[in-house]
Amino acid sequence: MRLTLKDDLPFTRLAVAYRGSVITIDNVLIDTGSASTVLAARAVAQMGILPEMTDVVYTVRGIGGTEAVFTRRIDHVTIEAQTVDDFEIEVGSMNYGFDIDGILGMDFLTRAGAIINLRDLRLDFAP
C-alpha cells in the first residue's frame, strides 16, 4: 500500500470491523514508537464504539502529551488485503492540533508482519 507523507510523517488508511459494521478511517499515522493502536472517538462512534459505564479509562502518555482512553475488542483491522482478527484498540479524543484519525501501533504492525519501506513510501506485509 502506498503511504502518504503529511508533515514528513507516514500516514495510511485502514478498515475497522465491529459487530457487523465496517468503516474506513483515513489519516492514520504509522507509529513504530507506539505500542498500541489508538483510534479517534469521532471516527469510530458511528459504528457504535462509545464509552460504556463498565469501561476502565486509562491514561496514556506520548510525545503529544497525555490522553484518557478506553479499550475495545473489535472484529478486525484491515489494510489492503492484510487483516488482523480479534484486535484490541484504544479509543481517545486525539485532539493533537493537526488532522489525525488514528495511530497504527506496534501491536498491529508486528502481528501483521508489516514491512515499512520509506524509500518507496510503501507499507507491505510479509507472506
Beta strands, then each sheet from edge to edge (+ up, - down):
strand 1: 4-6
strand 2: 9-18
strand 3: 21-30
strand 4: 38-40
strand 5: 58-62
strand 6: 65-79
strand 7: 82-92
strand 8: 102-104
strand 9: 114-117
strand 10: 122-125
sheet 1: 1+ 2- 3+ 8+ 4- 7- 6+ 5-
sheet 2: 9+ 10-
end
